[in-house]
Amino acid sequence: METYILDDSDDMWQHFAKLIGNVSWPAGKYLANEMLGGQVSDWERVIVLMDGQNLAGFCAVVREDIVKGTGFSPFIGFVFVSEEYRGQHLSQQLVKLAENQIRQIGFHKAYIVTKHVGLYEKVGYEQIDTSVDQLGRKMRILVKKL
């Protein structure tokens, strides 16, 4: 498994944006459009796991996620593992890689917006709030001290 930690100046940025845009999850298309539209910048990163030519999974370190105006930042968002790679703890690996990036940037907390219960708690996240996302869904806001 090969790991890529990308910023918008990376030579492979557009290639990975296209791969991300082709996944079955609609948020992948959203992230790809953000990447191709120049909306990911500064310290924000996209983290990709590749198995040869196959996209195994990805996530992003972003200022703001699908719940806007929380006052919290940075977020680990867009966590996705391709169907054929599920059950191998790749989401936990992606979160750990994102946490390392957040530490390197100089932050001491990471936030996650999710509907899932139990997935991120396994790696130390705790719920601190709830909010409604841009699509009108009730979401949980989680935090972890790094």
N, C-alpha and C positions, 0 to 999 in steps of 0.2 A: 504494500500500500504506500503510495507516494503522497506526501503532504505539500500543499502549496498555500502560502500565506501571501495574499495579493493586495496591492494598493493600485490606485488608478493609473500609476505610471508604469506598471508591469507590462512587459511585452506580450504576455499571455492573457491579458485582461479581457480582450474582446473574444478570444477563443473560449475562455471559461464562461463568459457571459452567455454565449450561444448555447453551450452545454447546459447551463443552469436554466435557461429559458425553455429548454425542451423537456424538462421533467414533468411528471403528471400532476404535480401540486401547483395550483394557481399562483401561490406566493413566489414560486421560482421564476415565473414570467415577470412578476412585479420587480423582483430583485434584479433580474437581467435588464429590464428597461431602465432601472435606476443606474445600473453600471454603465450601460451604453449611452445613457443620457447625461452622463457626467454628474450625477447626483451623489456619488460616493466620493468623499474627499478627506483631506487632512489625515487624521489618525484612524479613520474608519478602514476596516479590512474585510476582505472576503477570504474565507478559509475553505479549501477544497481538498477532498480525499479522492485520489484516483487509484483504480486497480487496473493497471495497464492502460487501455484506451477507454475504460468504463468509469463513468462518474459514480463513485460509491456514496458520496455525501458532501454536504457543504453547510456552512453557517456564515454569519456576518457579525462583526462588531460595529455597531451603529450608535449614533447620538440619540436617536429616537426611533421607537418601534411603532407598531400599528395603533397603540394607544398614545395619543398626543397630549402634550401639556402636563405631563406628570411631575415635572421638576426633577426627575431621576435621569441619570446617565452615567456611564454608557450601558447599552443593552447588548445582550447576545441574542440575535434574532435569526430568523430564516433557517432554523435547524432542520435539516432534511437528510434522510438516509434513503437511498434507492431501495425499492422493494426487495430486490434479490440479496441485499446486504443487511437487512434487518435481523435483529436477534444476535448481532455480533458486538454489541455495546459501542457502535460507532458514534452514536449521538453523544455518549459520555466522553468519548475521545475528542469529538469536535468541541464540546463545551470546555474541556480542559485546555485545548489549544487556544480557544478564544480567551479564556481566563488569563493565560500566560501573556497574550498580546495586551490585554487590559492592564496587567501589572507593569509591563514594559513601558506602556504609555504614561504610567504614573498614577493610575486610579487604584483605589483600595477596596472598591465594591463593584460588583457586577449585578445587573438587573436582567430579568427575563419576564416577558409577557407570554402567558400561556393559558389554555383551557385545561390542559392535562393536569391531573392530580397524581402525585407520586413519582413521576419521571425525574424531575429535577431535584426533588427532595432527597433522592438517593445520593446525590453528589453535594449535599450541603445547603441547598437553597431553602429559604423560608418565605412564606407569604407575608407581605406587609400591607397589601391594599388590593382592592378590586376596582375596575373601571370598565367603561364601555369603549370598544374599539371603533375604528372608522366604519366598520360594517354593521355596527349596532349590537355586537355580541358582548356578553359579559365575560371579562377576562380577569385572570389573577395576575398580580404583579409580585414577583419574587425577588429576593435579594440574597447575596452571599458576600460576606466579608472575605477579602482575598489576603 
